[in-house]
Amino acid sequence: MTLHPVPTDGDTSWFVRDRFGLFIHWGLYALPARHEWVKNQERIADADYEKYFRHFDPDLYDPAAWAAAAAGAGMKYFVVTTKHHEGFCLWDSELTDYKATNTPYGKDLLHPMVDAFRAQNMKVGFYHSLIDWHHPDYTVDHVHPMRDNEAARAGNAQKDMGRYREYLWGQSRELLTGFGKVDILWYDFSYEGKGKEQWQSEGLIQMVRQLQPGIILNDRLQIDQDIKTPEQYQPREWVKVDGKPVVWEACQTFSGSWGYYRDEESWKSVDQLVRMLIDSVSKGGNLLLNVGPTGRGEFDYRALDRLAGMGEWMKRHARSIYGCTQAPDEFQAPQDCRLTYNPETRRLYVHVFAWPFVELHLDGFAGKVEYAQLLNDASEIKMEGRPDWQGGHDVGAGTLTLRLPVKKPNVTVPVIELFLK
Ligand code: H79
């Protein structure tokens, strides 16, 4: 039996088919270029952070090029930071002056981005930070950049989180009414003291659903909605809530930081990234992979290299990803492999992470497979069943043995497509 996630209010039908999205973290932190939490990590006061606002001028910004790079990688949706924790807004919000239109760049960044990604047939998602280290009514706590500043903490007495909540609701309303259909709203994040009471999450969710019926809402308002969002780790199995499988999406970075980080050297390889995508789908989940564009407005060369590499793999292997999910229980992945399964075409995909020597034994598959081929070139893979040659090299009843070429096919992760009977 194929596992089905628990239904929710939002429309996740496209989401569980599309599987692969682009996260974009872009804000003033692209200029310091050393983590989107730089204001927090270095306890930078507003007056000192201001220099990034005064110098923000992404003159090479070309959202059509971003969308083309994402589509080329095989991504089907995108989620962009309309505002991150620093408080800076990419769109021309009526509720603040802290926005792109007031920087030297002088223009709204969000509308052109939405248009460009829609032109590539990609779904539109907005990330919006619940946390705000710039808003005058947002109180200073132990997670705030000014946590060690006594005067700033004393200032809490004059602050009114109710006014901040109105700002949060008002900006959410702007985002959900000014950009046409929004497919995903990705709030981030809540913790003790900054959570569902402060945001009035129940009412906020009601407003969101009324403004954008069908929208996919994430789980970070302290009330679970349509998707669970494991961050920077790969779940070991299909993500469950109260023991039941749910729709989920792992969000991952190229190099550890979400915002552009010039000197980070921990970039994942194309190989590793392709495996992470496969791994997610093999457990019934999605992958939302992040780019942090530069302060000039470009995806840097490392990001473009990884996206192109993934696209090269997706070009030949996309049908083992789109429309696919975890394989039915009766099929267990062999050693060093992941399985994905398309319930509509009834094809099973064996993703071979480590290429074995000429035989791949599939326990319990005997009698269930009609035809097998390598997905990259549609070359037949012969099936031996239970071989009786070489003096009884006995693989066991019920085991189907695939005869592989000695050489690993010239692709990042080879996939064998099994047509089930
Ligand atoms: O936008 C990206 C990150 O900047 C943001 N989410 C992704 C998508 C993010 N970064 N860190 N986190 C979310 C979680 C941070 C948790 C901690 Fe804490 C902040 C650990 C310590 C301080 C939460 C608040 C737990 C204790 C206090």
Residues whose N, C-alpha, C, O or C-beta is under 5 A from the ligand:
A	BS01	H79	V143 D188 Y191 W258
